[in-house]
Amino acid sequence: NAGVTQTPKFRILKIGQSMTLQCTQDMNHNYMYWYRQDPGMGLKLIYYSVGAGITDKGEVPNGYNVSRSTTEDFPLRLELAAPSQTSVYFCASRPTPGQVDTGELFFGEGSRLTVL
Amino acid sequence: AQRVTQPEKLLSVFKGAPVELKCNYSYSGSPELFWYVQYSRQRLQLLLRHISRESIKGFTADLNKGETSFHLKKPFAQEEDSAMYYCALSQSGATNKLIFGTGTLLAVQP
């Protein structure tokens, strides 16, 4: 049972480049989230999804896009990378209420992105 | 607006000393609160949640609705407790989003 898997772990981008951070979970969780972690700022929610085909903006969605074509996958896309997007990105999942839900979020290991 | 405040960015204590990591929240509904921990080079993981009222690794946290606080406490700190600690508030409703505080880095000195 791998849990939440993110790739890549590290990436350096040039300004204006685009890329996709991959996230997959094998726990059949309907809820998935993308957070970014900046020093001294804690974790900010970028986008979230309550199930396949359903996504919504979080606190800091500008500059990002997501899709949720399957329950397992929730990729995060950066279209035009900017230095302000330098951060550590975390994907997380959570069972739907009705499944065994303790309220716990299960996190991936993070993806460190640097935009130069 | 819902908010989680952790006033200390860094808390440095000596091994064996008591630890209290502060967390205050603002939320109009009935709060569900958590403490998450991130050890060096590890993923963020749940430490404890207020509903379970349990002690994990010697840590406890009591929800004080009057003071809107959920401070994390441990009577005797260990070096292996050194980590980043995040307090988090779960918004009730369909989205179950978690709002995180800015985190407190606990450094336990030998």
Interface residues (C-beta under 8 A of the other chain):
Chain A: Y31 Y33 Y35 G40 M41 G42 L43 K44 L45 Y48 V50 D56 G58 F90 A92 R94 P97 T102 G103 E104 L105 F107 G108 E109 G110
Chain B: Q6 K9 E32 F34 Y36 Q42 R43 L44 Q45 L46 R49 I51 S52 Y86 S90 A94 T95 N96 K97 L98 I99 F100 G101 T102 G103
